[in-house]
Amino acid sequence: MDNPIGLHVGNALEVAESIHCLQGNGPDDLMELVCKLGGHLLFTAGRVNSFEEGNTKLQEVIDNGAALKKFKDMITSQGVKEDVANKLCADDPWCVLRRSKYVTDIKSSKT
């Protein structure tokens, strides 16, 4: 948690970015990280026969919407009302999330 892995830092910003990733619309480097780390986890857990198969399987569940549906199921089981969960996972999570009054862009001086 010492270093951001996406483009955004802050609760609602990170939630929105996570939902965009589950929709297949996250930043390329974050999407790659999610699939590669997840692929390793699936392989280590014995759910797939290779890291590559895990990577592919993760990309498939993102592409076919199963990952986003699982997220929606998880948040509703934790008490989020179904209509709110549906709105949150629709095209733009900002229809539910509130943006902070103050946002500061911070640019890195190096890659």
Secondary structure, DSSP 8 states (H G I E B T S, - for coil): --S-SSS--SHHHHHHHHHHHHTT-S-HHHHHHHHHHHHHHHHHTTSSSSHHHHHHHHHHHHHTSHHHHHHHHHHHHTT--HHHHHHHTSS-GGGTS---S-------S--
